Amino acid sequence: LFSIVLQSSNSLKASYEDWLLTYGLSISPFHLRWQTALFNRQFYNWGRWKPRFLYLWFSIGMVFGIVAMFGSVILLGKTLLQTLTQMLTEAPKAQNDRMLQVVVSVLSPGLYLRRYRLIVLHENSPCSVVPGVNLPVSQLTYFFSAILISGVIHEVGHGVAAIREQVRFNGFGIFIFIVYPGAFVDLFTTHLQLISPVQQLRIFCAGVWHNFVLGVASFMVLFLLPAILFPFYYTGVGALVTEVTEDSPANGPRGLFVGDLVTNLQDCPVYNVEDWNFCLGEISEKSQVGYCVSAATLQQLSFPARVYRRLDGTVECCSNNSLTDICFSYSSKLDSRLYACLPARKVIEASKVCRTNTDCHKDFVPSFCVTPSLENQTRLIRVKHPPHIDMLYVGHPMHLQYTVSLSSFVPRQNFLSIDLPVVIETFCKYLISLSGALAVINAVPCFALDGQWILNSFLEATLSSLIIEKQNRELVGFLILLAGSALLAANVALGLWMVTAR
């Protein structure tokens, strides 16, 4: 009975392996790979299209790849020094969180030699991208899609360049390593070893070259997006609210709603999302502005209240637990500083923004510049979004920035989606970041990266006459690869530590 069960198990295993082989599937722990020859004809068509143009195209790519190899070492060295300086400094500079920062020490692509063929394989190992930590969960679709597209374009570059140089193309495939997608091409090793080092350089540099081109193309789409979407969306009239989170201080009956058009923050005009971010940054960095109130109005609105100091040294004078009253401070000729608890909306509406009492002198009417007396880093911000009543926000400006999503594009027709321009913008930014990261990381002279093969071919092409012995050239290459690998590993380790230590 045991023998029958064993034979049945072996038969089932053989059938399963044959099924995987038939469909080009390979399954191992944390790794799922699919390879096919379905696209071979298309790759051969691309590789034989306009030979002179492709020769020039991949020759430019070869020069770019060599420059990128040296540039990546300089960039990683500079990054490592900056990271070490930040770690050793007691008060490191605050990073600018306004920008979309997808810092990726990612995608460790490799070239794996087999006995009969060479597989250009990019196994993505996350280094400084931690979903849910420094990468919002809502952005995962953009992230993984951009990784896959960047990897595919990278491999298309290798494949087309190989066919252009008469290297046999065996197949194309995609894989998932843990949760990270990627792509690879399968090339015939013997053909690759027979061609000259310069031809090899065109093939090995094609991946980083195509990633660079993809990044530039994405940047151009991002830059020209207002012109591209002009027939359907117009810009320069304000920042359109596309989302307000549930925990946002801007959420409520007197707050912001999806579809509102923000035109001003205090006296700072808002024509697009960049203006919104700039104005919030200015408001955060500068002291709280005041509002001109006549002496008669000040006397009419204010009521006596006890003045006391908060723990941070600021003064509070409203003790009536009102959600509409705020403590204001102002100066007079008799006393250096006075305080009054005033209804915020009545004070601010139709009032001129000021810094000192001099800004309020008009028509000989006695007026004061009253300034909200709030906790440190807290601001009172008037947000104009006509035709609705102004929103009065009290809190840290950055909290408002993080919880309200906006777009610079306003639909010309009601049936047009307000999210489409945001989707295109965000996806282009991810493509720029990830495709650029793939180009930079791949160019590093490091073991298992494209940079290893670029370096070896570069040394063969340049040092053959200076260092006659091939063994000595290989030793030079090994030492450089060792240094490059250590440099990349140090950046990855410190980058991970910086992310997880926050």
Disulfide bonds with the S-S distance in Angstrom:
Cys268-Cys279 1.94
Cys292-Cys360 2.05
Cys317-Cys327 2.10
Cys318-Cys341 1.92
Cys354-Cys369 2.08
